[in-house]
Amino acid sequence: MQHTTRPAVFDANVAVGDTRDGLSPLRDREQLLAEMDRHGVGRALIYHANSHQPLVDGTVTDDELDEWRNERLLPQWTGLPVRTSIERLERRHAAGDLTCVRICAGERVMSPFHPWLYGELLTWLAEIGAPAVIELPELDPDAIVRTLQAFPRLRSILVGAHPTHAIFVPAMLRAVDGMHLELSRYEPLGGVEMLCGEFGAARLLYGSWYPRYAMGTMVHYLRTIDLSDADRAAVLGGSLQGLLGIAP
C-alpha cells in the first residue's frame, strides 16, 4: 500500500552515554541529533545506558542525562523498587519533568520483577498516569504478565521484543490491557500488520533501541509495510505522543 504523506517520527527507545563496560558511539547531543536527522526522526525518548548497573539509584546518571536533553530529546528516568529511587522520581514528577519510567529489574540489579517488590513504584506510576517501560529480554515473560496484571490501571511499554518472541507477544498484549509494544526488533513477516489489526495502532510504538541497533532499519520497515496512512502515522509517532500526553 502506498502512503501519501511522511508522518512525524518519534523514537521511543534511545540510549545515551557510556556504560561501565564500553563507550557509546555517540559522544554528544549533536551527534545524536545528526543521526536522527539522517533517518528523518524528529524526536526521541532517551535514557542513560548506565542507569541499569547494579545498586545505582539513578542520581548520577540523571545528572548526565540532563546534559543530553533539549526540545527534541525527552528524558526517560529509570526506577528501582527502593525509597530513594521513588523519592527521586516523585521530585521529577512534582517539577513536571516525568514522561515515563524505565523499570530496573532482573539479574543485572538482582531484583526479581514481582508485585511484592515493585508494588509501591508501580502503584504510584498508575496513580499519576506515567507508563512503566519494561525490557522483555531481561525478564521472564510470565513474571511480566503476572506483575502487570496486578496493576490494571497501569500503562506499560514492552521494549526489545525479538522475532523469537513472536509466539507469545500477542498473548501478552491480550493478557495485559494497558500494555503497548515497542517495535525495535519485532520483525516477523506480517507480524506488525497482524498486531495492528488485532490490537490497533495505538498500542504499537516505533523505537530503535539505538545504539544497540541501527536507528533507520525499523523506520524504513514501518514506512514500507502494508499499513494505512493513519495507522502508519500512529505507529511512527502518534501513539507515543498520546501515551505520554505530549502535543504534536
N, C-alpha and C positions, 0 to 999 in steps of 0.2 A: 504494500500500500504506500503510495507516495504521499508525503506530508507537504503542506503548502507553506508552513512557517517553521522557523527555527526557534524553539522555545528557550526561555532563560534556563540556565543550568545552575543548580545549587548542589555542590558536593557534600554529602552527609558524613564523610569519613576520611579525614586527612590528619596524619600525624606529623608533628613538627618537633624539632630539637633532637639533640643527641641522646643516646642511651648509654648505660654503663658498659654495654657490650660493643658499641660501634658508633661511628659518626654518620649523621644524616647527610644525604647528598644536597639537601637544602641548607645553605649557610645563613640565609636571612629571609626576611619577608619579601624583598624584591624578587628573589629567585623563585619563590613560591608563586607570586603573582604572575611572573613571566610564564611559568609552566601552565598556570590556569588560562592565561590569555591564549597560549598556543593551542589549547583544546576547546576554547570557547566556554570556559567555566566562569560564571560571573561571581559566585560567592562560594565559600566553603566553611564548614563546621570543623574546627581544628581542636585537637587535644595534644597534650605533651606526651611524646613517645616514652618518656622515662617515668611517667606517673604510675605505672603498674609495678614498679620494683617493690620487693617485699619491705614492709614496715615504713614505707613512705606515705605520709598522710596527705600529701599534696601541697604543702606550704611552699616548698622550694620551687617545684615545677609550676605552680600558679604564677609566681613572680616571673618566671621565664616565659610562660605563655602570654602574659600581658605584653611582653615586648613584641610579639608577632601580630597582635590583633590590629584591625582597622575596620573601616566600614564594610569591607568585603570578606574579612576573616573573623568569624564569630567564635568565641571561646566555648569549649565544652569541658567543664570541670569534671574531675573524677572523684569517686566517693568510696570510702571504706566503711565497714559497719562498726565504727568506733566514734565516741562522742566528739573527739577533737575534729575529725573529718566532717561530721554532720554540722557542728557549730560553724566551721569554715564555710560550708555550703549555705547555711542559714544567713550568714553575713552577706554572701554574694546575692542571695535572693532579696534580702532587705534593701540592697543597693540597686535592685533592678538589673542585675548582671548574671542571671542564671537562665540558660536556654534549656539544657537537659544535663543529665549526669551520667557519665560512663562508669559503670559499676566495676570496681576492682574485686574480683573473685577468682577462685580456682587455686591451683597449685602454686602459682607464682607469688601469691600473697598468703598462702597457707590458710585460706578461708573457704570452706565449702559453702556453696550457694543454697541456703535453706532459709525458710521463714524465721526460724528461731534465732538466726544470727543476723539477717538483713531486714528483719521486720520493722525496726524503728526507721531506718533510712527509706525503705520502700513505702511505708505508710505516709511519711512526710511528703515524699515525691507525689504520691497520689493526691494528697490534700492540696498541694499547690499547683497541680496540673503539669508538672515537669516530667517529660518522658525519661525512663531509665534505659540506658544503652547497654546491651548485653552482648559479649563476644562469644558466639557459638563455638569457635574452635577451642576455647579454653574450658568449656563446661560440658557436663553431661546433659544431653537434651531433656531427659526425664526430670532432672533437678530443675532445669529452667522452667519447664511447663508446670510442674507441681508448685514451685515457688511463686510464679506469676499468677497462677490460679488462686492463690491465697489472697491476692490483692486485686479484686475485679475492677476497681476504679483506676488502676494504674495503667498508663500507656507505656509501651516499651518499643524499642527498636532493636531487632536482632541483626547483628552485623557479622560478616565473614562467612556466610553460607557458601559452600562449595558444591559443585555438581554432584559430588558423592553424598551430599546431604539431601538430595532431591527426593529420596524415597520417603523422608519423614518431615521435611519442612512444611508441605501443605497441611499435614496433620497437626503440626504445632500451631499454625495460623488458625486452624479450626478450633483448637483446644483453648486458645487464649484470644479473646475478642479484641483486646487492646493492643495486640502485637502487630508491629509493622516490620517489613523486611527490607534491609539494605542489600543492594544487588552487586557488590563489588566483584564477587566470584560466582554468582549464580548464573551459569551458562548452559544448563541442559537444553537440548534442542526443543524449542517451543515452550520451554518452562515458564518464561516471563509472561508470554501470552496466556498460558493456562491459568497462572495465578491471577492475572489481571481480570480474566473472565470470571473466575470464581469469587475472588475477594474484592475486586475493584482496585483501580489505580491508586486510590488514596492510601492504601496500605503498603505501597511499594515505593522505595526511595532509591534514586541513583546515589551511589557512593563509589569512590575509587580505592579507598584504603591506601592512598599514596603516602609515602614512597614504597610501601611493601609491594604494591602492584602499580602498573602504569596507569596514569590518570586518564588517558584518552581511549583506552580499549573499550570500556563499558559505555562511555559516551557514544562512540561510533556504533556499538551494537544496538543501543537503545534508539538511536536515530534511524536505524535501518530495518528493524524487525516490524512485523505486521501489527501495529497499534494504530488506533485512531489518533487524530491530532490532539484531541482533548486528553486522552489517556497518556500520550507521549509527554505532553506538557506537564501533566501531574507527576509522572514518574521522574522526570528530569529536574523538577524543582518545586512544582506547586504543592505536592503532597508534604514535603518537608516544611515549606513555608507555613502551611496550615497547621501542621502538627506543633510547630514552635510558636505559632501566633505572631509571625513576622510578616510585615507588609511586603508586597512585591517590590 
